[in-house]
Amino acid sequence: MTATLIDGKAFAANLRTRIATEVAGLKDQGIVPGLAVVLVGEDPASQVYVRSKGRMTREVGMNSYEHKLPADTPQDALLALIDQLNEDPAVNGILVQLPLPKHMDEALVINAIDPAKDVDGFNVLNVGLLATGQKAMVPCTPLGCLMMLRDHLGSLSGKRAVIIGRSNIVGKPMAQLLLRDSATVTIAHSRTDNLPELCRQADILVAAVGHPRMVQGDWIKPGATVIDVGINRTDDGLVGDVDFDAAKEIAGAITPVPGGVGPMTIACLLANTLTATARVYGLPDPEGLTP
Ligand SMILES: Nc1nc(=O)c2c([nH]1)NC[C@@H]1CN(c3ccc(C(=O)N[C@@H](CCC(=O)O)C(=O)O)cc3)C=[N+]21
């Protein structure tokens, strides 16, 4: 192995320690941040994530409110719950676990969340604020990726970044964040012509397509920094979108799966909840937790 391993698990643990210190400081002022997580349906993977989010929320000293609704919940009932959480001063962050059951309009539900409590950063207002370089709530996965990239590379200015994946959750906000750091950004996707050749030009390669081991070793520029956002459950366990064993011999640095982007996503959810709390009380943004 020649690449440096970017240890997201350790990075996230460190981030949570810093968050816990900030939370303790707020408690001295009588403020306890609260995160509400809403899960509709019984998807086993989603239940695992929600449980681990709840545990880590409590570990950093925040209040965790979990709302589990049956899969056949009418959309109006979910909207009524969101309204109630929007109005609840004990709730500073609201996360509605995606995907939602097919009978629901995901965009409508997400846009019903108070933008100030939208810790996923999926609400159109936050998307627009990020795109125009204003103070926003920033989606957790790209925020975690940005933190790891800055930590490993320092300045991203002038670097060529290729993002594979154009989702609203990862690809598009990742592009916005990298642009803000003056990287030269290309968003590629499953229909991109000559994808391997394009990837070979990338100093920073972010893989967020959802195809197990799609990115081959010879797609990677020697010395490049590779961020693997993929979480694919296969017969040989959890694997990323990058062929890790091949990539680690060529890349300069790479995130593993598991133990890379995933833990950072949850840590950034807590970071966003802390930021949202600070902002409602008119306090300055916590240091180092926002882009
Ligand atoms: N509104 C919303 N916001 C989300 O942020 C959101 C969501 N919906 N729906 C589902 C996805 C998925 N997601 C993950 C978070 C952490 C890990 C994670 O910590 N993974 C561990 C491994 C966990 C395992 O073993 O399964 C790791 O990569 O090391 C994975 C996936 C957040 N999501």
The ligand as an ORCA input file, in Angstrom:
! r2SCAN-3c Opt
* xyz 1 1
  N     -32.117     12.557      5.497
  C     -31.101     11.730      5.410
  N     -29.868     12.137      5.771
  C     -28.808     11.280      5.709
  O     -27.665     11.657      6.045
  C     -29.034      9.945      5.265
  C     -30.330      9.571      4.911
  N     -31.339     10.491      4.976
  N     -30.601      8.336      4.480
  C     -29.598      7.305      4.471
  C     -28.229      7.871      4.247
  C     -27.093      6.951      4.594
  N     -26.328      7.613      5.626
  C     -25.230      7.064      6.256
  C     -24.664      7.599      7.394
  C     -23.611      6.986      8.039
  C     -23.087      5.807      7.576
  C     -21.988      5.142      8.310
  O     -21.600      5.563      9.381
  N     -21.430      4.039      7.772
  C     -20.379      3.260      8.392
  C     -20.695      1.791      8.338
  C     -22.054      1.435      8.864
  C     -22.430      0.011      8.506
  O     -21.679     -0.922      8.840
  O     -23.480     -0.157      7.866
  C     -19.058      3.482      7.674
  O     -19.094      3.827      6.499
  O     -18.032      3.253      8.284
  C     -23.617      5.248      6.438
  C     -24.671      5.882      5.781
  C     -26.951      8.796      5.931
  N     -28.032      9.001      5.168
*
